[in-house]
Amino acid sequence: MKKLSRRARIATGGAVLAAVAAGTFGTVSANASSPASTGAAPVASVKGGGTVTSTHLSIDAATKGAQAALDAAEKENQKVTVAVVDRNGNTLVTLRGDGAGPQSYESAERKAYTAVSWNAPTSELAKRLAQTPNLKDIPGTLFLAGGAPVDVKGAPVAAIGVAGAPSGDLDEKFAAAGVAALGH
């Protein structure tokens, strides 16, 4: 019998290992999709108030609010970006107006995140920095005017952030126009 070179033995061993791994993966994948075997833990139903229901802004409403904010800015010839985030601070919609600066994208998202986190306009939150300067150290926040919360019955469900106008007051005016379009 002919002796294989070291290179051939390594290549053959690698091929065998790959085949075994593929077979094992296929078996594990098949088992993961198979019905639970007998003796598995039963599925439990939560009863007696163990859950919480929350209200969320629909994607259609988020788009409507974002477009209203962008339209308000464009009426005043301002080049801005508008971001709408949900209650958890996740971005639902971002509209970057023609000519908006590259920094405006992230700033709009961070202003919206900040507004929903405290259920307050970011202009008000910026004033709080005088008493609590370490607020600005919270990741993802931006304490500049331009973010407005959207609430239902006093509870935040979303926020609109606008960035790119020459002043935060203008950014916040446009964000408020987006909130107003939602009827809140």
Backbone hydrogen bonds, N-H to C=O, Kabsch-Sander energy under -0.5 kcal/mol:
donor,donor_aa,acceptor,acceptor_aa,energy
9,R,5,S,-2.4
10,I,6,R,-2.3
11,A,7,R,-2.3
12,T,8,A,-2.7
13,G,9,R,-2.6
14,G,10,I,-2.4
15,A,11,A,-2.0
16,V,12,T,-2.3
17,L,13,G,-2.5
18,A,14,G,-2.3
19,A,15,A,-2.1
20,V,16,V,-2.4
21,A,17,L,-2.7
22,A,18,A,-2.4
23,G,19,A,-2.2
24,T,20,V,-2.6
25,F,21,A,-2.8
26,G,22,A,-2.3
27,T,23,G,-2.0
28,V,24,T,-2.7
29,S,25,F,-2.9
30,A,26,G,-2.4
31,N,27,T,-2.3
32,A,28,V,-2.1
33,S,29,S,-1.2
34,S,30,A,-0.6
34,S,31,N,-0.6
40,A,37,S,-1.4
57,L,157,V,-0.7
62,A,58,S,-2.5
63,T,59,I,-2.3
64,K,60,D,-2.3
65,G,61,A,-2.6
66,A,62,A,-2.4
67,Q,63,T,-2.7
68,A,64,K,-2.2
69,A,65,G,-2.0
70,L,66,A,-2.5
71,D,67,Q,-2.8
72,A,68,A,-2.1
73,A,69,A,-1.9
74,E,70,L,-2.5
75,K,71,D,-2.0
76,E,72,A,-0.7
76,E,73,A,-0.9
77,N,74,E,-1.7
78,Q,73,A,-2.6
80,V,78,Q,-0.8
81,T,163,A,-2.5
82,V,95,L,-2.9
83,A,161,G,-2.8
84,V,93,V,-2.9
85,V,159,A,-2.2
86,D,90,N,-2.6
87,R,157,V,-0.9
89,G,86,D,-2.2
92,L,84,V,-3.4
93,V,84,V,-1.5
95,L,82,V,-2.9
96,R,94,T,-0.5
97,G,80,V,-2.6
97,G,95,L,-0.7
100,A,97,G,-2.1
104,S,101,G,-1.1
105,Y,102,P,-0.6
106,E,102,P,-0.5
107,S,103,Q,-1.8
108,A,104,S,-2.5
109,E,105,Y,-1.7
110,R,106,E,-2.5
111,K,107,S,-2.4
112,A,108,A,-2.2
113,Y,109,E,-2.5
114,T,110,R,-2.3
115,A,111,K,-2.4
116,V,112,A,-2.4
117,S,113,Y,-1.9
118,W,114,T,-1.5
119,N,115,A,-1.0
120,A,115,A,-1.4
122,T,147,G,-2.1
124,E,121,P,-0.7
125,L,121,P,-1.8
126,A,122,T,-2.2
127,K,123,S,-1.0
128,R,124,E,-0.9
128,R,125,L,-0.5
129,L,125,L,-0.6
129,L,126,A,-0.9
130,A,127,K,-1.2
131,Q,128,R,-0.8
132,T,128,R,-2.3
135,L,132,T,-1.9
136,K,133,P,-1.1
137,D,134,N,-1.6
138,I,135,L,-1.9
141,T,138,I,-1.6
142,L,110,R,-0.6
144,L,142,L,-1.5
148,A,160,I,-2.7
150,V,158,A,-3.2
151,D,149,P,-0.5
152,V,155,A,-2.7
155,A,152,V,-1.8
157,V,150,V,-3.0
158,A,150,V,-1.6
159,A,85,V,-1.6
160,I,148,A,-2.8
161,G,83,A,-3.1
162,V,146,G,-2.5
163,A,81,T,-2.0
171,D,167,S,-2.0
172,E,168,G,-2.9
173,K,169,D,-2.0
174,F,170,L,-2.3
175,A,171,D,-2.2
176,A,172,E,-2.6
177,A,173,K,-1.5
178,G,174,F,-1.6
179,V,175,A,-2.1
180,A,176,A,-2.7
181,A,177,A,-1.7
182,L,178,G,-0.6
182,L,179,V,-1.2
183,G,180,A,-1.6
184,H,179,V,-1.3
